[in-house]
Amino acid sequence: MKFIELKKIKKFWFGYEDIARALGISAASARVTASRYARQGILLRMKKNMYVLKEVWNAAGREDKFQLANMGQVPSYISLMTALDYYEITTQMQRDFFESVAVKRSKEIIMDGSVFRYVKLAANLYNEFKKEKNFFIATPEKALLDAFYLMSYGRYRLDLSSLDAAKLDRREIERLSRKFPLKTKHILKRYGYL
């Protein structure tokens, strides 16, 4: 079968141009082929012109999926409980659920049972993230502040009892919180983080 040729693509995710090159077909034919293979379950579609081979997806680790999450909506970075889990600050483990913050809009992508959730954050608060390996992720303190910010507007629920506050830098929380609205600072004080 021709789809076996797609295994020659040495990228985690790829687009129509890569499919056209691997199969020796036109870009227009690659679009049709990608759609057909996605319906057959050979390819998984993250968004327009962004596909992953099902077998590559099944073998992918968490960090590969973080990289894919960054590409699902650009710009975005891993944050909230997903980042707190990554840094081992929470006892709640998230399987097949990836939370990011973005500046464009809130949305959710479901791909092969995995949920990629993007929550819109005010543009002036889109900061304090870093590149770790091949993905962008909030610092631990910023992930917590992003969660408190969204909580203060009734847009997020955080299980505070699952957090190990001793692993967080209180001075850094204090420094970063200066940019956040008063209602976020109030909730941080209420729970003893300020």
Contacts in CASP RR format, 6 or more apart in sequence:
PFRMAT RR
TARGET T0000
AUTHOR 0000-0000-0000
METHOD contacts of the structure
MODEL  1
MKFIELKKIKKFWFGYEDIARALGISAASARVTASRYARQGILLRMKKNM
YVLKEVWNAAGREDKFQLANMGQVPSYISLMTALDYYEITTQMQRDFFES
VAVKRSKEIIMDGSVFRYVKLAANLYNEFKKEKNFFIATPEKALLDAFYL
MSYGRYRLDLSSLDAAKLDRREIERLSRKFPLKTKHILKRYGYL
2 23 0 8 1.000
3 37 0 8 1.000
3 42 0 8 1.000
5 22 0 8 1.000
5 23 0 8 1.000
6 19 0 8 1.000
6 22 0 8 1.000
6 23 0 8 1.000
6 37 0 8 1.000
6 42 0 8 1.000
6 43 0 8 1.000
6 53 0 8 1.000
7 53 0 8 1.000
8 22 0 8 1.000
9 18 0 8 1.000
9 19 0 8 1.000
9 22 0 8 1.000
9 53 0 8 1.000
11 18 0 8 1.000
12 52 0 8 1.000
12 56 0 8 1.000
12 60 0 8 1.000
12 64 0 8 1.000
12 67 0 8 1.000
12 68 0 8 1.000
13 46 0 8 1.000
13 50 0 8 1.000
13 51 0 8 1.000
13 52 0 8 1.000
13 68 0 8 1.000
13 71 0 8 1.000
14 50 0 8 1.000
14 51 0 8 1.000
14 52 0 8 1.000
15 30 0 8 1.000
15 34 0 8 1.000
15 49 0 8 1.000
15 50 0 8 1.000
15 51 0 8 1.000
16 27 0 8 1.000
16 30 0 8 1.000
16 31 0 8 1.000
16 34 0 8 1.000
16 49 0 8 1.000
17 27 0 8 1.000
17 30 0 8 1.000
19 25 0 8 1.000
19 30 0 8 1.000
19 33 0 8 1.000
19 34 0 8 1.000
19 51 0 8 1.000
20 26 0 8 1.000
20 27 0 8 1.000
20 29 0 8 1.000
20 30 0 8 1.000
23 29 0 8 1.000
23 30 0 8 1.000
23 33 0 8 1.000
25 33 0 8 1.000
34 43 0 8 1.000
34 45 0 8 1.000
34 51 0 8 1.000
37 43 0 8 1.000
37 51 0 8 1.000
38 44 0 8 1.000
38 45 0 8 1.000
38 51 0 8 1.000
41 54 0 8 1.000
42 53 0 8 1.000
42 54 0 8 1.000
43 51 0 8 1.000
43 52 0 8 1.000
43 53 0 8 1.000
43 54 0 8 1.000
44 51 0 8 1.000
44 52 0 8 1.000
44 53 0 8 1.000
44 54 0 8 1.000
44 57 0 8 1.000
44 111 0 8 1.000
44 112 0 8 1.000
45 51 0 8 1.000
45 111 0 8 1.000
46 52 0 8 1.000
46 68 0 8 1.000
46 71 0 8 1.000
46 72 0 8 1.000
46 109 0 8 1.000
46 111 0 8 1.000
46 116 0 8 1.000
47 72 0 8 1.000
47 109 0 8 1.000
50 71 0 8 1.000
50 72 0 8 1.000
52 60 0 8 1.000
52 68 0 8 1.000
52 111 0 8 1.000
54 112 0 8 1.000
57 111 0 8 1.000
57 112 0 8 1.000
60 68 0 8 1.000
62 86 0 8 1.000
63 133 0 8 1.000
63 134 0 8 1.000
63 135 0 8 1.000
65 98 0 8 1.000
65 114 0 8 1.000
66 78 0 8 1.000
66 86 0 8 1.000
66 98 0 8 1.000
66 135 0 8 1.000
66 137 0 8 1.000
67 134 0 8 1.000
67 135 0 8 1.000
68 116 0 8 1.000
69 76 0 8 1.000
69 78 0 8 1.000
69 98 0 8 1.000
69 100 0 8 1.000
69 116 0 8 1.000
69 135 0 8 1.000
70 76 0 8 1.000
70 77 0 8 1.000
70 78 0 8 1.000
70 100 0 8 1.000
70 135 0 8 1.000
70 136 0 8 1.000
72 109 0 8 1.000
72 116 0 8 1.000
72 118 0 8 1.000
73 100 0 8 1.000
73 102 0 8 1.000
73 104 0 8 1.000
73 105 0 8 1.000
73 107 0 8 1.000
73 118 0 8 1.000
75 102 0 8 1.000
75 103 0 8 1.000
75 126 0 8 1.000
76 100 0 8 1.000
76 101 0 8 1.000
76 102 0 8 1.000
76 118 0 8 1.000
76 136 0 8 1.000
77 100 0 8 1.000
77 101 0 8 1.000
77 129 0 8 1.000
77 136 0 8 1.000
77 137 0 8 1.000
77 138 0 8 1.000
78 86 0 8 1.000
78 98 0 8 1.000
78 99 0 8 1.000
78 100 0 8 1.000
78 129 0 8 1.000
78 135 0 8 1.000
78 136 0 8 1.000
78 137 0 8 1.000
78 138 0 8 1.000
79 99 0 8 1.000
79 100 0 8 1.000
79 101 0 8 1.000
79 129 0 8 1.000
79 137 0 8 1.000
79 138 0 8 1.000
79 142 0 8 1.000
79 143 0 8 1.000
79 146 0 8 1.000
79 147 0 8 1.000
80 99 0 8 1.000
80 100 0 8 1.000
80 101 0 8 1.000
80 119 0 8 1.000
80 138 0 8 1.000
80 143 0 8 1.000
80 146 0 8 1.000
80 147 0 8 1.000
80 150 0 8 1.000
80 156 0 8 1.000
80 158 0 8 1.000
81 90 0 8 1.000
81 92 0 8 1.000
81 94 0 8 1.000
81 99 0 8 1.000
81 143 0 8 1.000
81 147 0 8 1.000
81 158 0 8 1.000
81 159 0 8 1.000
82 94 0 8 1.000
82 97 0 8 1.000
82 98 0 8 1.000
82 99 0 8 1.000
82 100 0 8 1.000
82 143 0 8 1.000
83 99 0 8 1.000
83 137 0 8 1.000
83 138 0 8 1.000
83 140 0 8 1.000
83 143 0 8 1.000
84 90 0 8 1.000
84 140 0 8 1.000
84 143 0 8 1.000
84 144 0 8 1.000
84 147 0 8 1.000
84 163 0 8 1.000
85 92 0 8 1.000
85 93 0 8 1.000
85 94 0 8 1.000
86 137 0 8 1.000
87 140 0 8 1.000
87 143 0 8 1.000
87 167 0 8 1.000
88 164 0 8 1.000
88 167 0 8 1.000
89 140 0 8 1.000
89 143 0 8 1.000
89 144 0 8 1.000
89 163 0 8 1.000
89 164 0 8 1.000
89 167 0 8 1.000
89 168 0 8 1.000
90 159 0 8 1.000
90 162 0 8 1.000
90 163 0 8 1.000
90 164 0 8 1.000
91 162 0 8 1.000
91 164 0 8 1.000
92 159 0 8 1.000
92 162 0 8 1.000
96 113 0 8 1.000
96 114 0 8 1.000
96 115 0 8 1.000
97 114 0 8 1.000
97 115 0 8 1.000
97 117 0 8 1.000
98 114 0 8 1.000
98 115 0 8 1.000
98 116 0 8 1.000
98 117 0 8 1.000
99 117 0 8 1.000
99 119 0 8 1.000
100 116 0 8 1.000
100 117 0 8 1.000
100 118 0 8 1.000
100 119 0 8 1.000
101 118 0 8 1.000
101 119 0 8 1.000
101 120 0 8 1.000
101 121 0 8 1.000
101 126 0 8 1.000
101 138 0 8 1.000
101 146 0 8 1.000
102 118 0 8 1.000
102 119 0 8 1.000
102 120 0 8 1.000
102 121 0 8 1.000
102 126 0 8 1.000
103 120 0 8 1.000
103 121 0 8 1.000
103 123 0 8 1.000
103 126 0 8 1.000
104 120 0 8 1.000
105 118 0 8 1.000
105 120 0 8 1.000
106 118 0 8 1.000
106 119 0 8 1.000
106 120 0 8 1.000
107 117 0 8 1.000
107 118 0 8 1.000
108 115 0 8 1.000
108 116 0 8 1.000
108 117 0 8 1.000
108 118 0 8 1.000
109 115 0 8 1.000
109 116 0 8 1.000
109 118 0 8 1.000
110 116 0 8 1.000
119 150 0 8 1.000
119 155 0 8 1.000
119 156 0 8 1.000
121 146 0 8 1.000
121 149 0 8 1.000
121 150 0 8 1.000
122 149 0 8 1.000
124 179 0 8 1.000
125 146 0 8 1.000
125 149 0 8 1.000
125 179 0 8 1.000
125 180 0 8 1.000
127 142 0 8 1.000
127 179 0 8 1.000
128 138 0 8 1.000
128 139 0 8 1.000
128 141 0 8 1.000
128 142 0 8 1.000
128 176 0 8 1.000
129 136 0 8 1.000
129 137 0 8 1.000
129 138 0 8 1.000
129 139 0 8 1.000
129 142 0 8 1.000
130 136 0 8 1.000
130 137 0 8 1.000
130 139 0 8 1.000
137 143 0 8 1.000
138 146 0 8 1.000
139 172 0 8 1.000
140 167 0 8 1.000
140 168 0 8 1.000
140 169 0 8 1.000
141 168 0 8 1.000
141 169 0 8 1.000
141 172 0 8 1.000
141 173 0 8 1.000
141 176 0 8 1.000
142 176 0 8 1.000
144 163 0 8 1.000
144 168 0 8 1.000
144 173 0 8 1.000
144 193 0 8 1.000
145 173 0 8 1.000
145 176 0 8 1.000
145 177 0 8 1.000
145 180 0 8 1.000
145 184 0 8 1.000
145 188 0 8 1.000
147 156 0 8 1.000
147 158 0 8 1.000
148 158 0 8 1.000
148 180 0 8 1.000
148 184 0 8 1.000
148 187 0 8 1.000
148 188 0 8 1.000
148 191 0 8 1.000
148 193 0 8 1.000
149 180 0 8 1.000
149 181 0 8 1.000
149 184 0 8 1.000
150 156 0 8 1.000
151 157 0 8 1.000
151 158 0 8 1.000
151 187 0 8 1.000
152 181 0 8 1.000
152 183 0 8 1.000
152 184 0 8 1.000
152 186 0 8 1.000
152 187 0 8 1.000
153 183 0 8 1.000
160 191 0 8 1.000
165 193 0 8 1.000
168 193 0 8 1.000
170 193 0 8 1.000
173 188 0 8 1.000
173 193 0 8 1.000
173 194 0 8 1.000
174 194 0 8 1.000
177 184 0 8 1.000
177 185 0 8 1.000
177 188 0 8 1.000
177 194 0 8 1.000
180 188 0 8 1.000
185 194 0 8 1.000
188 194 0 8 1.000
END
